[in-house]
Amino acid sequence: MKKQIPLLILLAALAGCETVYLPTLKQVPVYQSDSQIEKPRAYRLSQTHWADVSKIRDEATRLSYQVSQGEITKVQAAQYLNRFRIRLVGRNSVDDSMYEVYLRSAVDSQRGAITTAQSKLYIQNALKGWQQRWPNMSAKPSNPAFTNFLMEVMHMKPLQ
């Protein structure tokens, strides 16, 4: 009897193979594509871009006043401004990168490691880097409002 149990299990397993449906592919589907390549659409900023830049400028002015009154620190102002821009326009790689530079500059300036002039130069150099990369970027964000706000403050040509 013990010798027959493995044999019965094997037979049951093999009998079950016949009842399992295995689909077969009789023909490979081929999808034809147009031979014409679509031209990339011209880049456009978001319709609300310049209004968003203006709102960020207004918020920055308000926060700057609070810093001058000693109500908040430079770092807190930078963090508040970042939260404001994320609520307003969302995140994108360009603005996120510039915020990191902006925050690092505020931290270093607040702790006295750099002067205001050095802080400004640090931000300007990062902005120049984005100006150089911008023409060759394949996936440009439609609303780099924070970066263009900084470009405006530094009297530099905005990303367009």
GROMACS elastic network, one bead per residue, 0.5 to 0.9 nm:
[ bonds ]
;  ai    aj funct       b0    kb
    1     4     6  0.52144   500
    1     5     6  0.66518   500
    2     5     6  0.54762   500
    2     6     6  0.76830   500
    3     6     6  0.65015   500
    3     7     6  0.72070   500
    4     7     6  0.50916   500
    4     8     6  0.60494   500
    4     9     6  0.86590   500
    5     8     6  0.50666   500
    5     9     6  0.62076   500
    5    10     6  0.86138   500
    6     9     6  0.50911   500
    6    10     6  0.61582   500
    6    11     6  0.86186   500
    7    10     6  0.51017   500
    7    11     6  0.61928   500
    7    12     6  0.86374   500
    8    11     6  0.50603   500
    8    12     6  0.61000   500
    8    13     6  0.85575   500
    9    12     6  0.51086   500
    9    13     6  0.61483   500
    9    14     6  0.86100   500
   10    13     6  0.51454   500
   10    14     6  0.61697   500
   10    15     6  0.85454   500
   11    14     6  0.51188   500
   11    15     6  0.60125   500
   11    16     6  0.85515   500
   12    15     6  0.50846   500
   12    16     6  0.62005   500
   12    17     6  0.88680   500
   13    16     6  0.51376   500
   13    17     6  0.65925   500
   14    17     6  0.52170   500
   14    18     6  0.72697   500
   15    18     6  0.57828   500
   15    19     6  0.74033   500
   16    19     6  0.53365   500
   16    20     6  0.66999   500
   17    20     6  0.54614   500
   17    21     6  0.85797   500
   18    21     6  0.78779   500
   25    28     6  0.69638   500
   32    35     6  0.89537   500
   33    36     6  0.85627   500
   34    37     6  0.75491   500
   38    41     6  0.86419   500
   39    42     6  0.89421   500
   40    43     6  0.86274   500
   41    44     6  0.88229   500
   43   140     6  0.78991   500
   43   142     6  0.80913   500
   43   160     6  0.80614   500
   44    47     6  0.83829   500
   44   142     6  0.66581   500
   44   160     6  0.73993   500
   45    48     6  0.81833   500
   45    49     6  0.63213   500
   45    50     6  0.88242   500
   45   141     6  0.80122   500
   45   143     6  0.58934   500
   45   144     6  0.82648   500
   45   160     6  0.66493   500
   46    49     6  0.50451   500
   46    50     6  0.83986   500
   46   141     6  0.89181   500
   46   142     6  0.51736   500
   46   143     6  0.54726   500
   46   144     6  0.89846   500
   47    50     6  0.77603   500
   47    51     6  0.84861   500
   47   142     6  0.89644   500
   47   143     6  0.87245   500
   48    51     6  0.53317   500
   48    52     6  0.59884   500
   48    53     6  0.86749   500
   48   143     6  0.80699   500
   49    52     6  0.50697   500
   49    53     6  0.62425   500
   49    54     6  0.87049   500
   49    89     6  0.85914   500
   49   142     6  0.80079   500
   49   143     6  0.55826   500
   49   144     6  0.76734   500
   49   145     6  0.60917   500
   50    54     6  0.62227   500
   50    55     6  0.86609   500
   50   143     6  0.88857   500
   50   145     6  0.73339   500
   50   148     6  0.87448   500
   51    54     6  0.50315   500
   51    55     6  0.62839   500
   51    56     6  0.87171   500
   51   145     6  0.89269   500
   52    56     6  0.61828   500
   52    57     6  0.85274   500
   52    85     6  0.84770   500
   52    88     6  0.71966   500
   52    89     6  0.73388   500
   52   143     6  0.84473   500
   52   145     6  0.61594   500
   52   146     6  0.84821   500
   52   149     6  0.89600   500
   53    56     6  0.51407   500
   53    57     6  0.61618   500
   53    58     6  0.86830   500
   53   144     6  0.86858   500
   53   146     6  0.66254   500
   53   147     6  0.87620   500
   53   148     6  0.68058   500
   53   149     6  0.53891   500
   54    58     6  0.61950   500
   54    59     6  0.86593   500
   54   145     6  0.87764   500
   54   149     6  0.76676   500
   55    58     6  0.50573   500
   55    59     6  0.62028   500
   55    60     6  0.85270   500
   55    85     6  0.88895   500
   55    88     6  0.86170   500
   56    59     6  0.50916   500
   56    60     6  0.60307   500
   56    61     6  0.85393   500
   56    81     6  0.75311   500
   56    84     6  0.75918   500
   56    85     6  0.66505   500
   56    88     6  0.84955   500
   56   145     6  0.77410   500
   56   146     6  0.69773   500
   56   149     6  0.69749   500
   57    60     6  0.50275   500
   57    61     6  0.61260   500
   57    62     6  0.86501   500
   57   146     6  0.88479   500
   57   149     6  0.64829   500
   57   150     6  0.88689   500
   57   153     6  0.86919   500
   58    61     6  0.50975   500
   58    62     6  0.62886   500
   58    63     6  0.87002   500
   59    62     6  0.50603   500
   59    63     6  0.61639   500
   59    64     6  0.84681   500
   59    81     6  0.69680   500
   59    84     6  0.79075   500
   60    63     6  0.50671   500
   60    64     6  0.59209   500
   60    65     6  0.85799   500
   60    77     6  0.79167   500
   60    78     6  0.85559   500
   60    81     6  0.65074   500
   61    65     6  0.63065   500
   61    66     6  0.88042   500
   62    65     6  0.52741   500
   62    66     6  0.65665   500
   62    67     6  0.89090   500
   63    66     6  0.50180   500
   63    67     6  0.62666   500
   63    68     6  0.86782   500
   63    72     6  0.81074   500
   63    74     6  0.87732   500
   63    77     6  0.57082   500
   63    78     6  0.85246   500
   63    80     6  0.80740   500
   63    81     6  0.77640   500
   64    67     6  0.50384   500
   64    68     6  0.62302   500
   64    69     6  0.86753   500
   64    74     6  0.80926   500
   64    77     6  0.72708   500
   65    68     6  0.50471   500
   65    69     6  0.62618   500
   65    70     6  0.87053   500
   65    71     6  0.87972   500
   66    69     6  0.50677   500
   66    70     6  0.62726   500
   66    71     6  0.52276   500
   66    72     6  0.59648   500
   66    73     6  0.83169   500
   66    77     6  0.82305   500
   67    70     6  0.50591   500
   67    71     6  0.58455   500
   67    72     6  0.50875   500
   67    73     6  0.56184   500
   67    74     6  0.62727   500
   67    76     6  0.88142   500
   67    77     6  0.71798   500
   68    71     6  0.76741   500
   68    72     6  0.83827   500
   68    73     6  0.88250   500
   69    72     6  0.79077   500
   70    73     6  0.69359   500
   72    75     6  0.82322   500
   72    76     6  0.61048   500
   72    77     6  0.66331   500
   73    76     6  0.51426   500
   73    77     6  0.61987   500
   73    78     6  0.86638   500
   73   110     6  0.78197   500
   74    77     6  0.50317   500
   74    78     6  0.61992   500
   74    79     6  0.86707   500
   74   103     6  0.88669   500
   74   106     6  0.58654   500
   74   107     6  0.75267   500
   74   109     6  0.83159   500
   74   110     6  0.65336   500
   75    78     6  0.50425   500
   75    79     6  0.62339   500
   75    80     6  0.86210   500
   75   103     6  0.66500   500
   75   104     6  0.87172   500
   75   105     6  0.89867   500
   75   106     6  0.54879   500
   75   107     6  0.58157   500
   75   110     6  0.72818   500
   76    79     6  0.50389   500
   76    80     6  0.60752   500
   76    81     6  0.84704   500
   77    80     6  0.50812   500
   77    81     6  0.60279   500
   77    82     6  0.85239   500
   77   106     6  0.89569   500
   78    81     6  0.51033   500
   78    82     6  0.61685   500
   78    83     6  0.87678   500
   78    99     6  0.82154   500
   78   102     6  0.73216   500
   78   103     6  0.59980   500
   78   106     6  0.71264   500
   79    82     6  0.50550   500
   79    83     6  0.63336   500
   79    84     6  0.86122   500
   79   103     6  0.74546   500
   80    83     6  0.51918   500
   80    84     6  0.61738   500
   80    85     6  0.87269   500
   81    85     6  0.62008   500
   81    86     6  0.86573   500
   82    85     6  0.51683   500
   82    86     6  0.61987   500
   82    87     6  0.86387   500
   82    96     6  0.88779   500
   82    99     6  0.70013   500
   82   146     6  0.85431   500
   83    86     6  0.51768   500
   83    87     6  0.62261   500
   83    88     6  0.85393   500
   84    87     6  0.52456   500
   84    88     6  0.60906   500
   84    89     6  0.86366   500
   85    89     6  0.58016   500
   85    90     6  0.67679   500
   85    91     6  0.81655   500
   85   145     6  0.79799   500
   85   146     6  0.67824   500
   86    89     6  0.55117   500
   86    91     6  0.57043   500
   87    90     6  0.58467   500
   87    91     6  0.87630   500
   89    92     6  0.87729   500
   89   143     6  0.68817   500
   89   144     6  0.82894   500
   89   145     6  0.73986   500
   89   146     6  0.88055   500
   90   143     6  0.87013   500
   91    94     6  0.86570   500
   91    95     6  0.69488   500
   91    96     6  0.65334   500
   91   144     6  0.88868   500
   92    95     6  0.56072   500
   92    96     6  0.59203   500
   92    97     6  0.84744   500
   92   141     6  0.62644   500
   92   142     6  0.88555   500
   92   143     6  0.80739   500
   92   144     6  0.71988   500
   93    96     6  0.51296   500
   93    97     6  0.60098   500
   93    98     6  0.85883   500
   93   140     6  0.88511   500
   93   141     6  0.75834   500
   93   144     6  0.87295   500
   94    97     6  0.52393   500
   94    98     6  0.62572   500
   94    99     6  0.86149   500
   94   130     6  0.75820   500
   94   140     6  0.84606   500
   94   141     6  0.74646   500
   94   144     6  0.65025   500
   94   146     6  0.87177   500
   94   147     6  0.70363   500
   95    98     6  0.50396   500
   95    99     6  0.59624   500
   95   100     6  0.86100   500
   95   143     6  0.88928   500
   95   144     6  0.58029   500
   95   145     6  0.73960   500
   95   146     6  0.56863   500
   95   147     6  0.54763   500
   95   148     6  0.88658   500
   96    99     6  0.51182   500
   96   100     6  0.63951   500
   96   101     6  0.89059   500
   96   146     6  0.87884   500
   96   147     6  0.89455   500
   97   100     6  0.52761   500
   97   101     6  0.66230   500
   97   102     6  0.87569   500
   97   126     6  0.88534   500
   98   101     6  0.50856   500
   98   102     6  0.60367   500
   98   103     6  0.85310   500
   98   123     6  0.78942   500
   98   126     6  0.71222   500
   98   127     6  0.75036   500
   98   130     6  0.88913   500
   98   146     6  0.78624   500
   98   147     6  0.63584   500
   98   150     6  0.86765   500
   99   103     6  0.59169   500
   99   104     6  0.83829   500
   99   146     6  0.79149   500
   99   147     6  0.81978   500
  100   103     6  0.51901   500
  100   104     6  0.60719   500
  100   105     6  0.84538   500
  101   104     6  0.51574   500
  101   105     6  0.60286   500
  101   106     6  0.85818   500
  101   122     6  0.77544   500
  101   123     6  0.64627   500
  101   126     6  0.72671   500
  102   105     6  0.51098   500
  102   106     6  0.62115   500
  102   107     6  0.86996   500
  102   119     6  0.85271   500
  102   122     6  0.85990   500
  102   123     6  0.64609   500
  103   107     6  0.61169   500
  103   108     6  0.85632   500
  104   107     6  0.50882   500
  104   108     6  0.60951   500
  104   109     6  0.84088   500
  105   108     6  0.52248   500
  105   109     6  0.59591   500
  105   110     6  0.84361   500
  105   114     6  0.81105   500
  105   118     6  0.86191   500
  105   119     6  0.53747   500
  105   120     6  0.81193   500
  105   122     6  0.71017   500
  105   123     6  0.73663   500
  106   109     6  0.50751   500
  106   110     6  0.59186   500
  106   111     6  0.85646   500
  106   119     6  0.74556   500
  107   110     6  0.51703   500
  107   111     6  0.62559   500
  107   112     6  0.86087   500
  107   113     6  0.86538   500
  108   111     6  0.53448   500
  108   112     6  0.62125   500
  108   113     6  0.51341   500
  108   114     6  0.58317   500
  108   115     6  0.85362   500
  108   119     6  0.79554   500
  109   112     6  0.50834   500
  109   113     6  0.58913   500
  109   114     6  0.50549   500
  109   115     6  0.60086   500
  109   116     6  0.65869   500
  109   118     6  0.85056   500
  109   119     6  0.66100   500
  110   113     6  0.76843   500
  110   114     6  0.83047   500
  111   114     6  0.80317   500
  112   115     6  0.68953   500
  114   117     6  0.80319   500
  114   118     6  0.58097   500
  114   119     6  0.64246   500
  115   118     6  0.51026   500
  115   119     6  0.61582   500
  115   120     6  0.86266   500
  116   120     6  0.61858   500
  116   121     6  0.86330   500
  117   120     6  0.50988   500
  117   121     6  0.62034   500
  117   122     6  0.85945   500
  118   121     6  0.50008   500
  118   122     6  0.60503   500
  118   123     6  0.86725   500
  119   122     6  0.50899   500
  119   123     6  0.63964   500
  119   124     6  0.86499   500
  120   123     6  0.52577   500
  120   124     6  0.61202   500
  120   125     6  0.86788   500
  120   154     6  0.79645   500
  121   125     6  0.61040   500
  121   126     6  0.86642   500
  122   125     6  0.53584   500
  122   126     6  0.65467   500
  122   127     6  0.88368   500
  123   126     6  0.52107   500
  123   127     6  0.62339   500
  123   128     6  0.86920   500
  123   150     6  0.82695   500
  123   154     6  0.86186   500
  124   128     6  0.61308   500
  124   129     6  0.86153   500
  124   150     6  0.85613   500
  124   151     6  0.80759   500
  124   154     6  0.68873   500
  124   156     6  0.85039   500
  125   128     6  0.50514   500
  125   129     6  0.63042   500
  125   130     6  0.88698   500
  126   129     6  0.50485   500
  126   130     6  0.65591   500
  126   131     6  0.88078   500
  127   130     6  0.51357   500
  127   131     6  0.62604   500
  127   132     6  0.87509   500
  127   147     6  0.75486   500
  127   150     6  0.79490   500
  127   151     6  0.69709   500
  127   156     6  0.84562   500
  128   132     6  0.62850   500
  128   133     6  0.87073   500
  128   156     6  0.86110   500
  129   132     6  0.52134   500
  129   133     6  0.63164   500
  129   134     6  0.85462   500
  130   133     6  0.50056   500
  130   134     6  0.57005   500
  130   147     6  0.89339   500
  130   159     6  0.82229   500
  131   134     6  0.52914   500
  131   135     6  0.75683   500
  131   157     6  0.82040   500
  131   158     6  0.80263   500
  131   159     6  0.66580   500
  132   135     6  0.68634   500
  132   136     6  0.81055   500
  133   136     6  0.57142   500
  133   137     6  0.62755   500
  134   137     6  0.52903   500
  134   138     6  0.87751   500
  134   140     6  0.74966   500
  134   159     6  0.70760   500
  134   160     6  0.85060   500
  135   138     6  0.85216   500
  135   159     6  0.89380   500
  137   140     6  0.59090   500
  140   143     6  0.87576   500
  140   144     6  0.87008   500
  141   144     6  0.61637   500
  142   145     6  0.89035   500
  143   146     6  0.84594   500
  144   147     6  0.55220   500
  144   148     6  0.62555   500
  144   149     6  0.86411   500
  144   159     6  0.77158   500
  145   148     6  0.51119   500
  145   149     6  0.59762   500
  145   150     6  0.86445   500
  146   150     6  0.63640   500
  146   151     6  0.86573   500
  147   150     6  0.51179   500
  147   151     6  0.61885   500
  147   152     6  0.86387   500
  147   158     6  0.80459   500
  147   159     6  0.79864   500
  148   152     6  0.60604   500
  148   153     6  0.85559   500
  148   156     6  0.87759   500
  148   157     6  0.83886   500
  148   158     6  0.52528   500
  148   159     6  0.63807   500
  148   160     6  0.89753   500
  149   152     6  0.50888   500
  149   153     6  0.63152   500
  149   154     6  0.87082   500
  149   158     6  0.82764   500
  150   154     6  0.61113   500
  150   155     6  0.84433   500
  150   156     6  0.83909   500
  150   158     6  0.87712   500
  151   154     6  0.51528   500
  151   155     6  0.59923   500
  151   157     6  0.63925   500
  151   158     6  0.56098   500
  151   159     6  0.82068   500
  152   155     6  0.50022   500
  152   156     6  0.59685   500
  152   157     6  0.74459   500
  152   158     6  0.69431   500
  153   156     6  0.77196   500
  155   158     6  0.88694   500
  157   160     6  0.88750   500
